[in-house]
């Protein structure tokens, strides 16, 4: 027979959940999607740093963090670090390609962070970077090692591809992504959007 089900008094995206044959269906919280937004961040005035802080996420709870930078980083190295960690163990390998298709490789071990784009002399280097990052899962050899993979495209240098790792026993979760410059400023209106890819 038909049964009227009361609508939630303060709807919050609930979905109707089927119950056993002898019980009525109920409203329940909607399941998280594969991509779940963590936060959006923006530079309101030109700055050498953009700090993105959020509730701590452990490696075993997600497949990866997905981070999108869209903006103008000007001249000088463009870098990223996680949880504010400063360690000589930030190792980055990468390739850059100019507008004529010329590839240039780079390798850096930095005390401050991973290198997304090496220094360029031309001002106004702007574009988009896509970054996947996570700690290795607990219980594996080399636990507390952090890995990232990034790709980007922009002006002055046509495209970048980089990846790296950091061994740091103090890292147990991720709660901050920090973009920064070795010199010069990131431009106003540069933005970062962060998503977690759920398992």
GIWO-V689432 format. One record per backbone hydrogen bond with DSSP energy under -0.5 kcal/mol. NH is the residue of the N-H (numbers start at 0). CO is the residue of the C=O. Records with the same first field share a line. If there is no record, write none. Layout:
NH = CO ; CO
This chain:
5 = 3
10 = 7
14 = 27
16 = 25
17 = 15
22 = 19
25 = 16
27 = 14
35 = 33 ; 195
37 = 193
38 = 193
40 = 191
42 = 189
43 = 41
46 = 185
49 = 178
51 = 176
52 = 50
53 = 174
56 = 173
58 = 171
60 = 57
61 = 57 ; 58
62 = 196
63 = 196
64 = 132
65 = 194
66 = 64 ; 130
67 = 192
68 = 66 ; 128
69 = 190
70 = 126
72 = 124
73 = 124
75 = 119
77 = 116
78 = 76 ; 179
79 = 113
80 = 177
82 = 175
84 = 81
86 = 84 ; 110
89 = 86 ; 109
90 = 88 ; 164
91 = 107
92 = 162
93 = 105
94 = 160
95 = 103
96 = 158
97 = 101
100 = 97
103 = 95
105 = 93
107 = 91
109 = 89 ; 107
113 = 79
115 = 77 ; 113
116 = 77
125 = 123
126 = 70
127 = 152
128 = 68
129 = 150
130 = 66
131 = 148
132 = 64
133 = 146
135 = 144
139 = 136
142 = 139
143 = 135
144 = 141
145 = 165
146 = 133
147 = 163
148 = 131
149 = 161
150 = 129
151 = 159
152 = 127
153 = 156 ; 157
154 = 125
156 = 154
157 = 96
158 = 96
159 = 151
160 = 94
161 = 149
162 = 92
163 = 147
164 = 90
165 = 145
167 = 143 ; 165
170 = 167
171 = 169
173 = 56
176 = 51
177 = 80
178 = 49 ; 176
179 = 78
180 = 47
181 = 76
185 = 46
186 = 71
188 = 42
189 = 186
190 = 69
191 = 40
192 = 67
193 = 38
194 = 65
195 = 35
196 = 63
197 = 33 ; 195
198 = 60
